[in-house]
Amino acid sequence: MAITFIQQKKRQKYLLIILVVLIAISLLVVWQVFFTKPAPVYVPTVVEGPKVEIKFEVLENPIFKKLTPFNPIPSFEEETGRENPFSPY
């Protein structure tokens, strides 16, 4: 019987150490979250670059006038798909 009491004391000793470590970690987290000053926020200044000018005269070129938009998609003349797409073949 003496062996079981010694094992229980060892187990309690390890559990006490684990408890102390967990309390220390939780106190450290609480300290970091609530009691430390936040880092200063860096706000970058706006640097203006060169002004961008778009030359729309380029679009008046005859090469661009020859370009056509997309080809129209023909409409479906046949019946598409099946009545119930989930039914087996």
Backbone as CSV, one residue per row, in Angstrom:
resi,resn,N_x,N_y,N_z,CA_x,CA_y,CA_z,C_x,C_y,C_z
1,MET,0.797,-1.192,0.000,0.000,0.000,0.000,0.845,1.264,0.000
2,ALA,1.986,1.216,0.546,2.840,2.386,0.626,3.240,2.853,-0.763
3,ILE,3.326,1.932,-1.688,3.734,2.281,-3.050,2.681,3.171,-3.699
4,THR,1.414,2.889,-3.501,0.363,3.686,-4.130,0.363,5.104,-3.584
5,PHE,0.625,5.279,-2.284,0.654,6.623,-1.730,1.805,7.433,-2.312
6,ILE,2.939,6.796,-2.521,4.092,7.491,-3.101,3.783,7.891,-4.541
7,GLN,3.150,6.996,-5.292,2.807,7.310,-6.675,1.796,8.454,-6.738
8,GLN,0.854,8.488,-5.796,-0.121,9.572,-5.777,0.558,10.901,-5.449
9,LYS,1.533,10.874,-4.538,2.244,12.107,-4.211,3.044,12.609,-5.406
10,LYS,3.668,11.670,-6.170,4.410,12.065,-7.356,3.466,12.679,-8.390
11,ARG,2.310,12.056,-8.551,1.333,12.545,-9.514,0.838,13.938,-9.097
12,GLN,0.574,14.114,-7.817,0.130,15.418,-7.334,1.221,16.473,-7.521
13,LYS,2.469,16.059,-7.334,3.572,16.982,-7.507,3.655,17.445,-8.966
14,TYR,3.520,16.513,-9.915,3.549,16.860,-11.338,2.348,17.714,-11.723
15,LEU,1.187,17.374,-11.185,0.000,18.165,-11.477,0.120,19.576,-10.910
16,LEU,0.743,19.718,-9.756,0.951,21.032,-9.171,1.902,21.867,-10.033
17,ILE,2.950,21.236,-10.540,3.890,21.937,-11.421,3.179,22.386,-12.691
18,ILE,2.367,21.517,-13.279,1.621,21.857,-14.493,0.649,23.004,-14.210
19,LEU,-0.012,22.970,-13.058,-0.943,24.025,-12.690,-0.222,25.368,-12.552
20,VAL,0.930,25.362,-11.922,1.693,26.593,-11.750,2.127,27.147,-13.106
21,VAL,2.566,26.276,-14.003,2.985,26.710,-15.336,1.802,27.303,-16.098
22,LEU,0.638,26.671,-16.043,-0.545,27.185,-16.733,-0.981,28.533,-16.172
23,ILE,-0.919,28.704,-14.865,-1.273,29.986,-14.268,-0.280,31.064,-14.697
24,ALA,1.013,30.715,-14.746,2.029,31.685,-15.171,1.805,32.096,-16.628
25,ILE,1.490,31.140,-17.474,1.241,31.451,-18.890,0.006,32.330,-19.030
26,SER,-1.058,32.019,-18.307,-2.284,32.818,-18.418,-2.050,34.237,-17.881
27,LEU,-1.283,34.383,-16.804,-0.968,35.713,-16.300,-0.136,36.506,-17.306
28,LEU,0.793,35.846,-17.968,1.602,36.505,-18.984,0.731,36.986,-20.146
29,VAL,-0.196,36.163,-20.571,-1.093,36.545,-21.675,-1.968,37.721,-21.262
30,VAL,-2.527,37.660,-20.063,-3.371,38.765,-19.581,-2.554,40.044,-19.489
31,TRP,-1.335,39.972,-19.007,-0.469,41.147,-18.913,-0.196,41.730,-20.299
32,GLN,0.118,40.873,-21.260,0.422,41.341,-22.609,-0.793,41.973,-23.279
33,VAL,-1.971,41.438,-23.035,-3.168,41.939,-23.714,-3.673,43.228,-23.081
34,PHE,-3.734,43.289,-21.762,-4.408,44.400,-21.100,-3.490,45.501,-20.575
35,PHE,-2.255,45.194,-20.240,-1.444,46.169,-19.542,-0.273,46.732,-20.333
36,THR,-0.038,46.286,-21.532,1.046,46.861,-22.320,0.481,47.903,-23.269
37,LYS,1.285,48.896,-23.581,0.857,49.950,-24.492,0.938,49.412,-25.923
38,PRO,-0.047,49.757,-26.744,0.013,49.297,-28.135,1.130,50.011,-28.893
39,ALA,1.650,49.346,-29.886,2.716,49.924,-30.702,2.143,51.085,-31.504
40,PRO,2.946,52.104,-31.747,2.436,53.236,-32.527,2.115,52.797,-33.957
41,VAL,1.052,53.364,-34.476,0.611,53.019,-35.826,1.335,53.901,-36.819
42,TYR,1.909,53.283,-37.805,2.625,54.011,-38.838,1.651,54.363,-39.959
43,VAL,1.486,55.637,-40.219,0.614,56.100,-41.296,1.506,56.625,-42.413
44,PRO,1.512,55.943,-43.541,2.384,56.405,-44.621,1.844,57.695,-45.238
45,THR,2.750,58.519,-45.674,2.348,59.751,-46.331,2.117,59.464,-47.810
46,VAL,1.231,60.232,-48.392,0.897,60.044,-49.799,1.887,60.833,-50.640
47,VAL,2.521,60.127,-51.554,3.457,60.770,-52.465,2.793,60.810,-53.831
48,GLU,2.640,62.005,-54.360,2.002,62.128,-55.662,3.016,61.884,-56.757
49,GLY,2.620,61.048,-57.706,3.486,60.744,-58.824,3.152,61.626,-60.002
50,PRO,3.694,61.283,-61.144,3.394,62.090,-62.328,1.925,61.933,-62.737
51,LYS,1.364,62.976,-63.307,-0.022,62.948,-63.730,-0.136,62.100,-64.991
52,VAL,-1.116,61.216,-65.001,-1.311,60.314,-66.136,-2.323,60.937,-67.086
53,GLU,-1.944,61.014,-68.354,-2.843,61.536,-69.378,-3.075,60.455,-70.418
54,ILE,-4.338,60.223,-70.729,-4.698,59.210,-71.716,-4.955,59.906,-73.045
55,LYS,-4.320,59.404,-74.088,-4.497,59.986,-75.421,-5.543,59.156,-76.166
56,PHE,-6.757,59.699,-76.231,-7.847,58.987,-76.900,-7.763,59.114,-78.415
57,GLU,-6.909,59.958,-78.928,-6.755,60.104,-80.376,-6.234,58.820,-81.009
58,VAL,-5.530,58.025,-80.242,-4.981,56.770,-80.756,-6.108,55.840,-81.171
59,LEU,-7.232,55.907,-80.501,-8.352,55.027,-80.825,-9.025,55.412,-82.143
60,GLU,-8.747,56.568,-82.661,-9.310,56.990,-83.946,-8.538,56.413,-85.126
61,ASN,-7.495,55.669,-84.890,-6.682,55.055,-85.924,-7.541,54.076,-86.730
62,PRO,-7.373,53.996,-88.059,-8.187,53.076,-88.881,-7.962,51.604,-88.528
63,ILE,-6.810,51.278,-88.000,-6.562,49.877,-87.615,-7.517,49.479,-86.496
64,PHE,-7.726,50.347,-85.556,-8.651,50.054,-84.465,-10.097,50.055,-84.935
65,LYS,-10.399,50.856,-85.972,-11.763,50.897,-86.499,-12.127,49.576,-87.167
66,LYS,-11.121,48.864,-87.737,-11.380,47.590,-88.410,-11.708,46.480,-87.418
67,LEU,-11.267,46.631,-86.201,-11.538,45.590,-85.204,-13.027,45.508,-84.934
68,THR,-13.522,44.303,-84.913,-14.945,44.108,-84.629,-15.080,43.489,-83.248
69,PRO,-16.211,43.681,-82.648,-16.406,43.012,-81.363,-16.497,41.505,-81.573
70,PHE,-16.821,40.802,-80.595,-16.886,39.340,-80.658,-17.936,38.873,-81.666
71,ASN,-17.780,37.643,-82.135,-18.779,37.044,-83.018,-19.985,36.646,-82.194
72,PRO,-21.188,36.917,-82.691,-22.369,36.558,-81.901,-22.507,35.044,-81.773
73,ILE,-22.997,34.623,-80.641,-23.205,33.197,-80.380,-24.536,32.792,-80.991
74,PRO,-24.538,31.734,-81.818,-25.818,31.328,-82.418,-26.747,30.750,-81.352
75,SER,-28.021,30.964,-81.531,-28.983,30.442,-80.563,-29.149,28.934,-80.757
76,PHE,-29.553,28.255,-79.712,-29.748,26.816,-79.770,-31.053,26.509,-80.491
77,GLU,-30.965,25.636,-81.481,-32.164,25.275,-82.236,-32.707,23.935,-81.778
78,GLU,-31.845,23.073,-81.262,-32.292,21.764,-80.813,-32.597,21.813,-79.328
79,GLU,-33.218,20.721,-78.856,-33.482,20.614,-77.420,-32.166,20.287,-76.723
80,THR,-31.860,20.984,-75.676,-30.601,20.759,-74.985,-30.832,19.975,-73.711
81,GLY,-29.907,19.100,-73.414,-29.931,18.367,-72.153,-31.028,17.310,-72.088
82,ARG,-31.182,16.756,-70.902,-32.220,15.757,-70.659,-33.253,16.343,-69.713
83,GLU,-34.408,15.683,-69.668,-35.449,16.153,-68.772,-35.006,16.072,-67.323
84,ASN,-34.470,14.919,-66.929,-33.967,14.723,-65.576,-32.479,14.394,-65.687
85,PRO,-31.590,15.313,-65.415,-30.165,15.056,-65.588,-29.611,14.084,-64.560
86,PHE,-30.365,13.794,-63.493,-29.856,12.897,-62.457,-30.300,11.447,-62.668
87,SER,-31.124,11.190,-63.661,-31.552,9.814,-63.888,-30.431,9.044,-64.589
88,PRO,-30.279,7.741,-64.305,-29.218,6.953,-64.936,-29.503,6.766,-66.435
89,TYR,-28.454,6.472,-67.195,-28.611,6.278,-68.645,-29.322,5.012,-68.958
